[in-house]
Amino acid sequence: MARVKLEGLRKVYENGFVAVHDASFEIADGEFVVLVGPSGCGKSTTLRMIAGLESVSAGSVWIGERVVNDVAPKDRDIAMVFQNYALYPHMTVRENLAFALKLRKLPREDVRGRVQHAAGMLELEPILDRRPAQLSGGQRQRVAVGRAIVREPAVFLFDEPLSNLDAKLRVQMRREISALHHRLGATMVYVTHDQTEAMTMGDRIVVMNAGHVQQIGTPMELYDAPANLFVAGFIGSPAMNFVRATVEPGDVPRLVAGGFLDFPLPPRAASALSAFVGNPVVLGIRPEAVHVRGGPVRAELPAAAQARLELVEPLGNETLLALRAGADQALVARVPPQPLPPTGATLELELDATRMHFFDPSSEKAITEER
């Protein structure tokens, strides 16, 4: 296995469009890193530059101890799994798995051993003699992963491999790929637009937007301490609530928002917002930090508010509430199952002031105590 390092990686197309702006980060040997972001953010382009399928406009791609900018894809010691399975329809599963090894003229016993090993890991033994048309979507994807495994590469690259599967199969396959990573201890780079996949699979996540790396961190680092408004809104489902607010001066500064929220800031928040007294800020609060007063979960340090109940979405172990506060402020709350009044009723809310995030509306960066 090998590490992957990007240094000032940049991709500019002939029409002048910059797809990737100076991406720099390192993926450790054996690490599972996910590149995530919306369509067009540059994540797949970055992966393709690592693979050698896109030329590098500036910067360097390192695989192991060598720069591979001018190395052909076949000589980079990588294996790539694509969104479409790209299986040979006239070949059996066994033949699909063995094909790349035969091209490399490996000994027959070596090919047979690698195919059997990959088939055992992915539970493909019962279908080795079937052709792709006889397989389900999940089975085809496992065969595509198996073709990568038999090559025993230094780095595995996955380009949105689960996008064509239904919801249930996606959950199953992401568990299988995560388990495969633990078994192999392999370096894996995985691209997806699905933040749930990113959160559940990655050792670390690289969040991208408009060709820029927004933040790199573990799933919980991104969730608990987003660096800016984009990361805060992209990571987490349902998304973080954002409220335009003002820090009002006083012996204890108060946060006032939209005619529905007015409360004294806790000490740490007051310290972080000291430079914003009298100025606007953006308040961010996760749906699970918005509670119905009197419900089974109480805020640690509550900020009281009222909101109109617009929609109830029961999900069994939890309930999502779509709320409307003040003049026209949309809020989403994630609450435990509990009795609720009919839609249109006014709810008394408690927002947990200890779990609030604050952002500079000009720079969109997170406001922290160290700032």
Long-range contacts (C-beta under 8 A, 24 or more apart in sequence): 1-29, 1-30, 1-154, 1-155, 1-185, 1-186, 1-187, 2-29, 2-63, 2-64, 2-77, 2-154, 2-155, 2-187, 3-27, 3-28, 3-29, 3-31, 3-62, 3-63, 3-64, 3-187, 4-50, 4-61, 4-62, 4-63, 4-155, 4-187, 4-189, 5-60, 5-61, 5-62, 6-46, 6-50, 6-59, 6-60, 6-61, 6-62, 7-59, 7-60, 7-62, 8-58, 8-59, 8-60, 9-46, 9-49, 9-56, 9-58, 9-59, 9-60, 9-61, 10-56, 10-57, 10-58, 10-59, 11-42, 11-45, 11-46, 11-49, 11-54, 11-55, 11-56, 11-57, 11-211, 12-57, 12-58, 18-211, 19-45, 19-211, 20-45, 20-46, 20-49, 20-211, 21-211, 21-212, 22-58, 22-59, 23-59, 23-208, 23-213, 24-59, 24-213, 25-206, 25-213, 25-216, 27-187, 27-189, 28-187, 29-187, 30-185, 30-186, 30-187, 31-187, 31-188, 31-203, 31-204, 32-178, 32-181, 32-188, 32-190, 32-201, 32-202, 32-203, 33-188, 33-189, 33-190, 33-202, 33-203, 33-204, 33-205, 33-206, 34-190, 34-191, 34-192, 34-197, 34-198, 34-201, 34-202, 34-204, 34-205, 34-206, 35-189, 35-190, 35-191, 35-192, 35-206, 35-208, 36-191, 36-192, 36-193, 36-194, 36-195, 36-197, 36-198, 36-205, 36-206, 36-207, 36-208, 36-234, 37-193, 37-207, 37-208, 37-209, 37-214, 37-234, 38-193, 38-209, 38-234, 39-193, 40-210, 41-208, 41-209, 41-210, 41-211, 42-208, 42-210, 42-211, 42-212, 43-191, 43-193, 43-206, 43-208, 44-159, 44-160, 44-191, 46-191, 46-208, 47-157, 47-159, 47-189, 47-191, 48-159, 50-78, 50-155, 50-157, 50-189, 51-76, 51-78, 51-80, 51-157, 52-76, 52-78, 53-80, 63-154, 63-155, 64-154, 76-155, 77-153, 77-154, 77-155, 78-153, 78-154, 78-155, 78-156, 78-157, 79-147, 79-148, 79-149, 79-151, 79-153, 79-155, 79-156, 79-157, 80-148, 80-156, 80-157, 80-158, 80-159, 81-144, 81-145, 81-147, 81-148, 81-156, 81-157, 81-158, 81-159, 81-161, 82-144, 82-159, 82-161, 83-159, 83-160, 83-161, 83-163, 83-164, 84-164, 85-132, 85-140, 85-141, 85-143, 85-144, 85-164, 86-144, 87-132, 87-140, 87-143, 87-144, 88-132, 89-131, 89-132, 89-133, 90-131, 91-131, 91-132, 92-128, 92-129, 92-130, 92-131, 93-119, 93-124, 93-127, 93-128, 93-129, 93-130, 93-131, 93-132, 93-135, 93-143, 93-146, 94-119, 94-128, 94-129, 96-132, 96-143, 96-147, 97-124, 97-128, 97-143, 97-146, 97-147, 97-150, 98-150, 99-147, 100-147, 100-150, 100-151, 101-150, 101-151, 114-150, 114-152, 115-150, 117-149, 117-150, 118-146, 118-149, 118-150, 119-146, 121-146, 121-149, 121-180, 121-183, 122-146, 122-149, 122-176, 122-180, 136-169, 137-164, 137-165, 137-166, 137-169, 138-165, 138-169, 138-172, 138-173, 141-165, 141-169, 141-173, 142-173, 142-176, 145-177, 145-180, 149-180, 149-184, 154-187, 155-186, 155-187, 155-188, 155-189, 156-186, 156-187, 156-188, 156-189, 157-188, 157-189, 157-190, 158-188, 158-189, 158-190, 158-191, 159-191, 160-191, 160-192, 160-193, 161-190, 162-192, 162-194, 162-197, 163-192, 170-194, 170-197, 174-200, 174-201, 177-201, 195-234, 195-235, 195-236, 195-237, 196-237, 198-235, 199-223, 199-235, 205-235, 207-231, 207-234, 207-235, 209-234, 225-366, 226-284, 226-357, 226-366, 227-365, 227-366, 228-359, 228-363, 228-364, 228-365, 228-366, 229-282, 229-284, 229-359, 229-364, 230-364, 232-284, 232-357, 232-359, 232-366, 236-286, 238-287, 238-320, 238-332, 238-334, 239-332, 240-284, 240-285, 240-286, 240-287, 240-357, 241-284, 241-285, 241-286, 241-287, 241-290, 241-330, 241-331, 241-332, 242-282, 242-283, 242-284, 242-359, 243-282, 243-283, 243-284, 243-285, 243-329, 243-331, 244-280, 244-282, 244-283, 244-361, 245-280, 245-281, 245-282, 245-283, 246-278, 246-279, 246-280, 246-281, 247-273, 247-276, 247-277, 247-278, 247-279, 247-281, 248-277, 248-278, 249-277, 249-278, 253-277, 255-281, 255-283, 255-303, 257-283, 257-326, 257-329, 258-325, 258-326, 258-327, 258-329, 259-326, 259-327, 260-305, 260-306, 260-307, 260-325, 260-326, 260-329, 261-303, 261-305, 261-325, 261-326, 261-351, 263-303, 263-304, 263-353, 265-353, 266-301, 266-353, 266-354, 268-369, 269-353, 269-356, 269-358, 271-369, 272-358, 272-367, 272-368, 272-369, 272-371, 273-358, 273-367, 275-371, 276-358, 276-360, 276-367, 280-361, 281-358, 281-359, 281-360, 281-361, 281-367, 282-358, 282-359, 282-360, 282-361, 282-364, 283-356, 283-357, 283-358, 284-356, 284-357, 284-358, 284-359, 285-351, 285-352, 285-355, 285-356, 285-357, 286-334, 286-355, 287-320, 287-332, 287-333, 287-334, 288-334, 289-351, 289-352, 289-355, 289-356, 290-323, 290-331, 290-332, 290-333, 290-334, 290-335, 290-349, 290-350, 290-351, 290-352, 291-333, 291-335, 291-349, 291-350, 291-351, 291-352, 292-321, 292-333, 292-335, 292-338, 292-340, 292-347, 292-348, 292-349, 292-350, 293-347, 293-348, 293-349, 293-350, 294-348, 295-335, 295-336, 295-338, 296-336, 296-338, 297-335, 297-336, 298-350, 299-350, 299-351, 299-352, 299-353, 299-354, 300-352, 300-353, 300-354, 300-355, 301-352, 301-353, 301-354, 302-350, 302-351, 302-352, 302-353, 303-350, 303-351, 303-352, 303-353, 304-348, 304-349, 304-350, 304-351, 305-349, 305-350, 305-351, 306-346, 306-347, 306-348, 306-349, 307-331, 307-346, 307-347, 307-349, 308-344, 308-345, 308-346, 308-347, 309-340, 309-341, 309-342, 309-343, 309-344, 309-345, 309-346, 309-347, 310-343, 310-344, 311-343, 312-340, 312-343, 321-347, 323-347, 323-349, 325-349
